């Protein structure tokens, strides 16, 4: 089973479902790992710090170089 197939098992769709999952992660202060879709070695452990109507805020702990590399990597894959 490919990594993409395994991730599809946990796919959440729909605005309300995604917001509910984000709210649950925020309330539980769970760690969320963001991976570059193109490079599994490029990742950042974070938490959801704020949830607004149209967006959410994450903590960005780590070296500035790692954060910049991740932000420039393109699509990200979250894993909680």
C-alpha positions as CSV (number, residue, x, y, z in Angstrom):
1,X,0.0,0.0,0.0
2,X,1.5,3.3,-1.0
3,X,1.8,6.3,1.3
4,X,-0.8,8.2,-0.7
5,X,-3.3,5.3,-0.4
6,X,-2.7,5.1,3.4
7,X,-3.3,8.9,3.6
8,X,-6.6,8.6,1.6
9,X,-7.9,6.4,4.4
10,X,-7.9,9.4,6.7
11,X,-9.1,12.0,4.2
12,X,-11.7,14.4,5.7
13,X,-13.9,16.4,3.3
14,X,-16.4,19.1,3.8
15,X,-16.0,22.4,5.5
16,X,-17.8,21.5,8.7
17,X,-16.0,18.2,9.0
18,X,-12.6,19.8,8.5
19,X,-13.4,22.6,11.0
20,X,-14.6,20.1,13.6
21,X,-11.3,18.2,13.3
22,X,-9.2,21.3,13.5
23,X,-11.2,22.5,16.6
24,X,-10.8,19.1,18.2
25,X,-7.0,19.2,17.6
26,X,-6.8,22.7,19.0
27,X,-8.8,22.0,22.1
28,X,-6.7,18.9,22.9
29,X,-3.5,20.8,22.2
30,X,-2.4,17.9,19.9
31,X,0.7,18.1,17.9
32,X,0.3,18.2,14.1
33,X,3.1,17.3,11.8
34,X,3.3,19.1,8.4
35,X,5.2,17.3,5.7
36,X,6.2,18.6,2.3
37,X,4.2,16.6,-0.3
38,X,7.4,16.2,-2.3
39,X,9.9,15.4,0.5
40,X,9.0,13.4,3.6
41,X,12.2,14.4,5.2
42,X,11.1,18.0,5.3
43,X,8.6,18.4,8.1
44,X,7.6,20.5,11.1
45,X,5.8,19.7,14.3
46,X,3.2,22.3,15.2
47,X,0.0,23.0,17.1
48,X,-3.2,24.8,16.0
49,X,-3.2,28.0,18.0
50,X,-6.2,29.8,16.6
51,X,-9.2,28.9,14.5
52,X,-11.1,31.7,12.7
53,X,-14.0,31.7,10.2
54,X,-11.8,31.3,7.1
55,X,-8.4,30.3,8.4
56,X,-6.3,28.9,11.3
57,X,-3.0,29.8,12.9
58,X,-0.2,27.3,13.7
59,X,2.8,27.5,16.0
60,X,6.0,27.5,14.0
61,X,8.7,26.2,16.3
62,X,12.0,25.2,14.8
63,X,14.8,26.8,13.0
64,X,14.0,29.7,10.7
65,X,15.8,27.9,7.8
66,X,13.6,24.7,8.3
67,X,10.4,26.8,8.5
68,X,11.3,28.7,5.3
69,X,12.2,25.5,3.5
70,X,8.9,24.0,4.4
71,X,6.9,27.1,3.5
72,X,8.6,27.1,0.1
73,X,8.2,23.4,-0.6
74,X,4.7,23.7,-2.1
75,X,1.8,21.6,-1.0
76,X,1.9,20.3,2.6
77,X,0.4,17.1,4.0
78,X,-0.8,17.3,7.7
79,X,-0.6,14.4,10.0
80,X,-2.0,14.4,13.5
